[in-house]
Amino acid sequence: MDNTGQRTLAVVTKCDRSPDGLLEKVTTNDVNIGLGYICVRNRINDETYEEARNQEATLFETHPSLSKIDKSMAGIHVLAHRLVEIQSVIISKCLPSIVKKINERLHVSVLDFNKLPRNLTSVSEAMGAFVQIVGSFKETLQKILIRSELDEYEDDKQMHCNARLAEMVDNLSQDLQSSVNFSEHFLVEEMQILEEANGIRLPHFLPHLVFSSLLKRIVNSVSDLPVCFVNNVCGYLEIVCVRALLDCCGSYPQLLPSMKKATQNVTGRMKIKFMERVDEMIEMEKMTDYTCDPQFIPSYDKLMGNRELFLNSLYSSSKTLNMEGYWINVDHLNDVSTNIRDQAFDLKMRMTPYWKIVLKRMVDYLALKMCFFMQQLVNKEIEADIVNEVMVNGGGIEKRLVEPPSVAKKRERLQSSIRLLKESKEIIEQVMDGIVVASD
């Protein structure tokens, strides 16, 4: 509806039947017709269009009243021209927004097309891309694993590898240290070992077997922690390496499967070798009790200095004592024979400083081995494995020339879309130019 009449064009038909007063009506415009009036003569009976137009022209030229109507307001041809003008104005207002939407869609399609992997067309081109990817991948791993450079993944904390690996080492150290506990069941484990190792021998004599048995038991109690550490480290390194490979190889998905397989093979071998070293370390700690740490004897002597305090606490009303910051309950030791109790106390005071040395040695060994294996992986193994997987096991670089079907379909679809959008834009711009010329 056009309540104001601003967009209304009035067409007066059958002018030849009611010509009286028509001139005054169309010139005074009493009802506020915004686009004006056009008077026409209707085709009668079996008149052809040409006959009707000739009769209309004669009418507006010879009729005493109708001939006075301005030529721009009379005739079917004038009506047709005015309708074309009006429609052109309406279309001209819509076309710029249509062109804008086409440009936006075209821009998105071009961006998507440019993001597509390059289509490798020759062996030399594929070889060049392969060498470039391997070099870039190795450089990225050296940055994030060896040199601790963060520029490539500044905002991605998962890829800050040395910080994450240091956290894993710290967590391992804390978990191992938590195994040192004075307060819980004080001397119970030591007394059990002494009872099982009892034999016909001089009293107050502590054989080496007792210390070794206790050491094996304690080492076994924490042996799962280094294994979990290796699993966590190797799992994290595989994630990091594959992520870096995807970033380096994103433009060439043809090369990705073989390179990813090689990367996973290398990290898998590293895990196996690392786990073997961990098993050796655990067995080594169980087999031999040795340290050159000069602090072992002073630490043992310091702990043995608590013996008098320990004996006094057995006869005190509280039945507790503070040793190494731990509050220890000794009520359960009243009925234990003096020989067993004293040997258990001595065994505990020997094991405590030695166990701290063992834990530090474990953490240091695992941290150093981790760094060593990472260096081997990045500098010596991963490049050779990738080349072997692609060139030998993967059937050579020639097989990488075939573009994946999914990528080929997407490339074809985007090319078709870009072509149609460009053609549509050109056609609309030609229409707009035609409207401008017509209005001029």
Phi, psi and omega in degrees: 000143177238083186295331182274342181082002184291333182251021185257133173247121182266126178249118180263115182260167177055043181299330182290341182267329180227068184279339186294131177076000183292322181302314182295322183294318185278343180265329180279330177054055182294333184262012172060062175272112189296322183260007173085188183244151170223127182259136182222160174253132180282150175289137186250133174048239186262021179297141171284165179299320181294318178297319181296319181291322178296317178297323180293317180297317179297320181300310184284348177266329189250339183293134184302322183266314185291335180291344179277349178289137181303139183300336180283000181238012186226133172111147178299321181296326176292318178300315180298317179297318180294320178296321177296317179299313181299314181295325179296319179297315180298314181295320183298332178284333181272328187299319180302320179292325177295317178298320179298316179295322177297317179298319179296314179295321179295319179298315179296317181295320179294318178299314179298321180294319180292337179280347181296150177300146176294138180275109182285124187249349181214161180297319181296320179294318179295320179295319178298317178296319181297313179298319180296319181293314180299316179296317179294319180296314180296319179297320178297316179295321177297322179295308190274335182258327186256308188266355178059035177271138188247005189296328182284333182227052187300323185259006181248098185294333179298332182267005173275079197296314184295325177294317181292321179292322176298322177298320179296319178295317178298317179297320177299314180300317180295318179296320179292318180296330180293347177285345177276107185221115179278320196284334187273117177052060185301124176070002183294312181297320180296319180293324177297318178297316181297320180295318181288336181262008183294146180197184180276103182199174180296142177290161179061019179249120184261104181289156181297332180303324182295313180298317180296320180295317178295320180298315179299318181297317182290319179299317179299327183291339181245005187295337180286338182293312175298325178296315177298323179299314179297316179300316181294315181296311184291323176297318178294317180297323178295318178299315181296315182295317180294321178297314179297322178295317179300319180293323181281332189253009186301329182277354182225072182297341178298328183271346190294312186304312182293320181292322177295318178299317179297318179298316179292326177296317181295312179295327177294318177294321178299318180297317180298313180295319179297318180294324177297318179294324178294316178299318178297318180299315181296315179295322179298317180292330179282331186279323188227132175254103182211146171204146173258008181294119182292348181276353183297308182297311177301323179293319178296314179299321180297317180293321178295338176296347178272003185298317180296318178297322179295313181296321179295325182293337179294333183253004178275163181288330183281335182057032179225158172211158179257117180227124179056032178085000180254137172272121188246133175266127183244013184299328183284358183259001184296322185267007180275141180298150184299320182298311181296317182296316181293319178294321178296320179296315179297319179297318179296318183288335174282317185291324186301306180291326180291321181295324176297321177294318179300316181297316177298320181295320178298312182296315179299316181298313182294320179295317180292318178296320179301313180295321179297313181294325177295318177300316179298316182299312186284314190273337187235324194260316193293321180296315181296321180293321179295314179299316180295319182292319182283314188278327185255294184290330183272002176086012177093168184290339183299325181291346181272000180282339182279122181284138178303141182305321181296319179290320180298318179295319179294320178298315181296319180296317180292320178299317179296318180296316180297317180298314181294321179295319178296317179296318179297319179297316180297318180296315181295320178296323176295320177298317179297318178297321179295322178295318180297316180296317181296320180292327178293000000 
